[in-house]
Amino acid sequence: MSDTAPIIALDNVSKVFGRAEARVYAARSISFALHPGRTVALVGESGSGKTTAARLIMREYRPDEGRLLFRGSPVDGSLKAYRGAVQMVFQDPFSSLNPVHTIRYHLERPLRLHQPTLSGAARQAAIAELLARVKLDPALIAAKYPHELSGGQRQRISIARALAVDPEVIIADEPTSMLDVSVRLGILNLLNDMKRQLGLAVLYITHDIATARYVAEDIMVMYAGQIVEWGATESVLGNPQHPYTRLLLSAVPDPDRRFTDARLGDELSQIEVIRRQSAIAQPEVREVGANHFIRPMPA
């Protein structure tokens, strides 16, 4: 874990939808922190609650229980500083860009909003710097429209737009899932570069454990709104202790392990049992190693 103070922390946060018997916990008693220069990966299948966690951080949802902390204090009614500090990179790099505006417009707008004292020349220089930072040629890209770019280029523009407000935290929600496999590594390397060079705190949300291992120092495995296992990435993925984590890992091709590995055989035959028990609210937290924790399934 990092010795630096967290920028963002969720303290026992829950989000509930519906009423009475139809109540559904999209997030249940979630606690984690985002530190400068580190990436936390939040992994799980569709519907596990990952995007709900992101929307809680982005203040699209308000928690029904618990607290969202910014630099150690509860987020209050004044969100200007918070919104400047926390930026999001979305899953679909095309729908998140307005097709009727140029790339220059997409980058100039946040500069106008968050740095209104910049002169016109300074804004253009900042746009060129942002494009160069995400490894795009300003002379070739700035005047183009989103539809003229590849998916990987559009996602780089989304990252540049997020960086335009000089953020402290980046929330990356499945940023490579809609990209060709051949360009995913470039985006992951870019996120790693931004983390190291700018000291950003990154929350990387994905269903892809392989990419999570590549970018994150810490990882959280989520199912049915509950984080069931978390800790140092290599510890959690190298020695998974929760049956649901092992179930997720069993779906990842591994040339060094046969699919019928005896360690996984019994669990693969009990998929629905594992899912059902993992979805039960579990207040107990058990430390199973250095910076490695689980919420054990009910006996």
KAGI-V114657 format. One record per run of one state. SS is the DSSP state (2 for helix, 1 for strand, 0 for the rest). FROM is the first residue (numbers start at 1). TO is the last residue. Records with the same first field share a line. If there is no record, write none. Layout:
# KAGI-V114657
SS: FROM-TO ; FROM-TO
This chain:
# KAGI-V114657
0: 1-5 ; 18-19 ; 23-23 ; 36-38 ; 44-49 ; 58-64 ; 71-72 ; 75-79 ; 90-101 ; 115-119 ; 134-137 ; 142-144 ; 149-150 ; 164-168 ; 174-180 ; 199-200 ; 207-208 ; 216-217 ; 224-225 ; 239-242 ; 251-261 ; 269-270 ; 279-285 ; 290-291 ; 295-299
1: 6-17 ; 24-35 ; 39-43 ; 65-70 ; 73-74 ; 86-89 ; 102-102 ; 145-145 ; 169-173 ; 201-206 ; 218-223 ; 226-232 ; 286-289 ; 292-294
2: 20-22 ; 50-57 ; 80-85 ; 103-114 ; 120-133 ; 138-141 ; 146-148 ; 151-163 ; 181-198 ; 209-215 ; 233-238 ; 243-250 ; 262-268 ; 271-278
